Amino acid sequence: MIGLTAPRSGLGSRGRRWAAPAGLALVAASVRWLVSHRRSPAVRSWRPGGGVRRVAGGLSVRTAGHGDRVLVLLHGLTASGDFFGARYDQLADDRQLVIPDLLGFGRSLDDRGGGYSLTAQLAALDRMAQELQLDGRPMTLAGHSFGGLLAVHWAARRADVVRVVCFSAPLYAGAEEADARMAAMGPVERLFAPQGIVPKAICGLMCRQRAIAQWIAVALEPRWPVTITRMVVRHSWASYTGAMNSVIRPGGWEASLGALEAAGVPVLLADGARDPVPVPGRASELAARHPNIALATHAGAGHQLPITHPGWCVELLVSGPARSRRADAWRA
């Protein structure tokens, strides 16, 4: 009789044979992800940063603290200001802490497109500084990877920067060296080089399905906090290639470092000994050539220093040099 017969599952005998093993495999994968996630030092140590979030210069910015001095933290490629979590909040005890999501990344993503060249990135930071009334105050700039390059370039054009700290900066002499270095890092880095049809197609698909892509990223990478991993997909092909082709690959940072030496601005290059991104020996060469450059190396760290070793990074940011020509000028 209709309505009294038991509903059929729709699975044939072959489907039923595969359903149970597939379910067990999914459970096993989920358990492995959870164990790896909870064991990760980065996951255990990271918490969302505090402060107030607002829009300044077209950028989403988190600010905390007060005081005449300013510390600006710039995140790396495909990341966001969330990279600098709660461990960095203590830096706001005696200064104003400013952490933007850079143009085209994180909460500063604009899918309508626009320019993402070095000039555009620096102009956005200038507008941010103006709207937050940072201009003319002694400012320390610190950046991770791509953000470290931006910090060097931005500091060279501002008279109020008194110190620069670069974590894991990709100081490549030009596009040829940059491409060779990235190709040597592994197949994923080669796949996402900013040339060719494949990376553009993948990025386009992620942009169209960003809500799904962010959870795929979380599933593939259990070592990082979920908030951090979800932000990885919040960029566009235009902002990614703009950063790669206008900031990372061309080089050009030598002139900015020269300007900082002439101005007496101390620069600290901090790297992890296990980091494949920096050119081996490049930081030592620069320190030997420029008296304003100092080095710091963490023996056990890789590329993601600010999130894997936040205590070490905070210590470097707090323990600045005793003298800075620009800092002396502010006191005079």
N, C-alpha and C positions, 0 to 999 in steps of 0.2 A: 504494500500500500504506500502511496505517496505520502511523504512526511514521516513515515515510521522506519524507513530503511536507514541503516547506519551510513553516514557520509563516507565517501571513499577519499583516501588521501591524495589520489592523483599520481602517486609514485608507483612505478612498476617495481618488480622484484629487484631489478638492477639498481634503480634509484634508491630503494631502501637499503641495499647492501652498501652503497656509498655514503648515505646520509650520516650514519653513526661515526665512521672514521673521520669524515669531514668535520663533524661537530667536535670530536675529540681533538683534532688538530687545531681548530680555532681556539678551544679552551687552553690547550698547551701553549699556543703562541701568545695568548693574552696573559697567561701566568708568567711566561718568560719576559714579556714587556714590562709587567708590573714589578717583577723582581729587579730587573735591570734599572728601571726608573727610580725605584726607592733606594737602590744602592749607589746611585750616581752622586758624587760629591757636589756637583753643581746643583742638582735638584735639592739636596739636603740643605745647602747653604743659602740658596736664593729665596728672597721674599720680595714682593712688589715694593717699589720705592714710595716714599711719602711725598708730601708737598702738595702744591696746587697746580692743576693743569689748565692752560689757557692757550689761545692762539695769538702768536706774535710774529709779524712779518710773513704771514701765510704758513707758518710752521706750528705744529702742535708742540708745546713746550711745557715741561714740568719744572717748577721753581720751588725753592725752599730756602729758608734762612734770611738773614739780613746782615747789613754791614757794608762798609765801603768797598771791600775786596769782592771780587767775582771769580767763580770757578765755572767754566763751561766744559761739559763732557760731550763728546761727539762719537756716536756709535759707528760700527763698521758696515760694510756692504751687506745688503739685504736684511739688516737687523733693525732695531729701533732703540729708543732711549730706555726701554725696559731692561736692556742689557745691564745697565747700571742700577742694580736693585737696592734694597734697604740697607745693605752694608755701606753704601756710599752716603746715606743720609747724615752720618756724623760729620761729614765735610761741611754741612750747613750750620754748624754750631757757631762759627765766627765769621761767616761770609755768606754771600748769596750764591746758591747753587743753581745752575741753569742747565737743563738737559733736554735738548730738542730732539724731535724726530726729524731727520734731515729731509730736504726737499725730495719728494717722490717716494718716500719710504715710511713704513709704519703708519701712524695716524696722520702723517703729512702726505699720504698718497692721494693723487688726483688723477683718476682714470681718464680725464679729458685731455691729458697730455700736457705738453709745454716743454720749455727748454730745461735741460738738466746738465748743462755744461759746467765746468769749473766756475766760470763767470757767474752763471745763474745760482749755483750753490752758495758762493761767497756773497752775492747780492742779497740772497734770502737771509743769510746770517747777519749781514749789516742791518737789514730792516728789522730783524728780531732784536738786535742790540739797541737800536734806536727806540723801538716801541717799549722795551723793558727798561729804558733809561740806564743802560750799561755804559754808554759812551763816556769816555774821560775818566773811568774808574779803573784802578789797577786790576788787570784781568789775567788769570792763568787759563790757558787752553790745554785740554787733554783730549786725545782721540785714540780710538782703537782701529787699527788697520786702515781702511779707506778714510775713516774719521781722523786718523793721525796725519794723513797727507793734507786733508782739508785744514787741520789745525796749523800746520806749517805755513801753508799758503795764506791763510787768513791772518795769522800773526804778522806776517811780513808786510801786510798792507795797513796794519793798525798801530798807532803810536801808544795805545794804552795797554798792550800785552806785555807782561813782565816775566812770563815763563811759559814754556811749551813742554808737554809730556806726550810722547808717542808710544803707544803700546802696539807691538807687532806691526810696524809700518812697512808696507810693501814699497821700499825705496828702489824702484827699478830705473835703470838708466834710459830706457826707451821701450818701444813696443816689442822689438825683437827679443830683448832680455825678458820682458814681462811674459810674452807668449811661451818662451822656452821654459821659464820657471813654472808657470801654471801647468804646462803639459807634463812636466816631470812629477807633479804632485799626485796624479792618479787619473783614472778613466773618467770620474765624475767631473773633475775640473776641466779636462779636455772637452767633455761633452758640452759644458756650459761656457765655453769660450765665446766671446761676443761676436763671432762671425759664423755664418752658415745658416741653413734653413732649420736644422733640427732644434737648436736651443730656442730660436724665435718661435717655432711652432709649439714647443713645450710651454714656454712662458705665456704664449697667447691662450693656450688651453687652461692654464692655471688662472689667468686673469678672468676668463669667462666663467670658470667654476671655482672661484676663490674659496667659497664656504666649504666645498668638499675638499679642495686641495690642502687647506690648512690642517684638516684632520688626517689626511693621508700623510702629510709631513710629520705629524705627531706620532702616527703609527710606525713610521719608518725610523724615527730617531728618539728612542726613549731616554737618552742620556741628558736631555736638556729640559728645563721647566716647560710645561705646556704653553704658558703664555709666551715665552720666548720663541718656541717653535712655530706657533700659529702666526706670529708676526713675520716670519721668514718669507711668506708668500705675499705679504702686503707691499708689493712694488710692481712696477710695470716694465715691459721690455724697454721702453724709452728711458726710464730712470736707471735701469740696470746698465744698459749700454752707454748712457751718458756718463755714469760714474766710471765705467771701465775705460772708455775710449777718450774721455776728456781729463780724467784725474789719475787713474792708476797706470794705464799703458804708456802715455806719452812721456813720462818723466817730468822734467822741468822744475822739480823741487830744489835742485842745486842752487838756483838763483835766489829762491826764498830763504834757504839756509844761509846763504851769503849775506843777505840783507839782515837776518837776525844776528849774525855774528857782528856785523858793522854796528848794529844798534845795541849790542851788549846784552842780548836776551838769552838766558840759559835755556838749553834744550836737552831733555833727557830722552834717550832712546832705550826703551825697556822691551826686552824680548824673552820668549821662552826658549830654552835650549833645544826643545823638541819641535819647534815650530818650523814647518816646511815653507812658509811664505816668504820671510825675509831672505835676501841673498846672503849666504855665509860670508862673514868677514866684512860686509858692507858697513855696519855700524862702527866697527873698530877703525876702519879706514877713515870714516868721517870724523870720529873723535880725535884721531891723530892729526887731522888736517884743520879742524876748527876748535879753538880753545874753549868755546862756549858750550861744546857738546860733551855730555857725560853718558855713561853706559850703565845699564843694570840688566842682569840676566838671571832668570829663575831656572834652576837646573832641572826641575821636574815638570815644567809647563809646556804646553803646546801653543796653538794660535789663539785660543779663546781666553786669554789671560784675565780680562776684567770679570768674567763670570766663574772661571774655575779657581782663581786665586784672588778674590776681591780684597782680602786683608792685606796682601802684599802690595796690591795696586794702591790701596788707600794710604798705606804707609809711605809709598813713594810720592804720592800727591801732597801729603802733609809735610814731609821732610824735604823741603825745597832748599836751594842753595842759600848760603848766608848773605850773598850780595848779588844784586842785579843792577846794571847801569840804569835801567828804566825805573826800577823800584827806588833807587837812590834819588832819581829825579822827582818822584812823587813825594818823597819826604822833604826835599829841599824847599 
